[in-house]
């Protein structure tokens, strides 16, 4: 059971209802994570706005979802692992690509570099060196893409923390976390 109420979109009003309606329109339902975050209109607008902004960014949706599953597994977030596996498949990733990304791996060297960078940001709390950024440049990422990868990391930390801290029930097909 969630540690915060899951806001019923039918009972929401004002800005909260507007944003929940947009989310429902995008997903065909209102995922539990957004219903939990809807306890704060400001947090809901921030999260949804970030999803929208990054969805229109220069990083491909597939890579964004691969980053998300790597971070979800690292943070033991069952909700995000399930949600982003489903979204990754919709973005064109194979089941094998998503399983590899969950482990922070990819057969594609450029994707592998992005996943290693994202996990280093998480593991080392962003205490990076010049070589870490240079490695991404060497893999073919430009500065806009590098900053956007970091933005994906930050958004996924937010969503992971919401779902883990508030025990949000998973409403996507479950995916097993890797054993620790």
N, C-alpha and C positions, 0 to 999 in steps of 0.2 A: 504494500500500500504506500502511496506517495506520502512524503512527509509534509507536503504543502497541498492545498486543494487543487484539483484540476478544474480550471474555470470552464464552465459550460458555455460554449459560444452562443447558445440561444438566449442565455441570460445576460450576456455582456452588453455594454452600452458604449456610446461615444467612440473615442479613438481605439479603445481596446477591441470593440466589435469590428471596426473597420479593418484593423490589422488581422484579426482572426478570420474575417471573411476573405481577405486576400490569401491567407495561408490555406484556407479550405479550398479556394478556387485553384490554387497551385497543386495541391495534393489530392483533391477529391475527398478529403476528410481533414480533420484537424488533429494532427499527431499530438500525443500526450505531452511531449516535451514542450510544445508551444502553449498548451493549456496550463502547464505548471508555471512557465515563465510569465504567462498572462496575469499572474498575481501582481505584477508591476508593469504598468503600461510603458514606462520608460525602458525597462529591460526588454520587453517584447518588441518595441519599435527598434531598439538597438540591434537585437539579434536578427530580426527579419530584414532590417535594412542592410546588415552586413551580408546576409545570404544573397540578397538581391544585387548588391554592389559586386561581390566576388563572383557571382554567377555570370555577370557581364564583363568580367575581367579578361586578362590576357592568358591566364592559365586555363588549360582545357578543363571542362567539367570532369572528364575521366581522371586526370591527374589530381584535381581537387578531391575527388572521392577516394583515390588511392592514399593520399596524404591523410584523409580523415580516418580511414580504417587503421592505418599504422598508429596514429595517435590514440584512437579509441582502444586498441588492444593494449598499448603501453599503459594507458590510464585505467585499464580494466573497466571500461564503460560498455556494458552489454547493449545498452540502448543505441548508442552511436555506432557501434560495430554492426548491429543489425540494420539500422537505417541506412548507413552509408554503403553497406554491401548491396542493398537493394537499389539505391540511387546510382551506384557505380555500374551495376549491370545495365540500368537504363541509359547510362552515359556511354555505353559501348564496351565496357570492360568484360572480359570473360571471367568465369568463376575462378579459374586458375590465376589470372592476374590479380584478382581481389584477394585470394588466399595468400599469394606471394606478398602483396602490399601489406597485408595484416602482419607479416613478419618483417616488414621494412625492406622488402626485396622486390626486384623486377629484372626481367631479362633485358629490358631496354636500359642502356647505360644512363641516359639522361633522366629517366624516371627514377632509377636507382639512386642517382646523385641527389635528386630532390627529396626522396624518402629518407636518405641518410641525414641530410641537412635538417629536415623537419624533426626527426627523432633526436638529433643532437641538441636542437633548440629546447625540446621538452626535457631531455635527460639532464642537460647542463644548465637549465634555467636561463637560456639565452647567453650564457657566458661563452661567446664565440671568439675565434681569432681571425685574423686577416685571411689565413689559409682556408678557413671554412667557406668564406664567401668566394674566394678565388677558385675553389674547387667547383662551385656551381657555375661560375663564369666559364671555366674550362670545359664544363659539360655542355655548354651552349646556351646558358641562361643569361639574359641581359638584366640590368639593374631593376627595371620595372617588374620583370618576372620574379626576381629574387625577393623584392619587397612584398610582392603579392603572395609568394609562398609563405613568408612570415605571417602575413595577414590571415591566411588559411589556418596556420598553426594557432594563432591567437583565438580565432573564432571557434576552432575545435576544442581548445582548452575550456572556453566558456561553456560550450554545450556539454562536454564531458563532465565538467564540475557540476552543472545543473542536474544532470541525470543521475550521477553517482550520489551527490550530497542529498538530493531530495528523493532518492529511490523511485524515480519515475518509472512506471510500468512500461515494459517494452511492447509496442504495438506494431512491430514489423516482424517478418520471419526471423526467428532466432538464429544467431551464428555463435558458435562456441569460441570463447576466448582461448588463447594459447595457454597451456599450463605454465605456471611460474615455478 
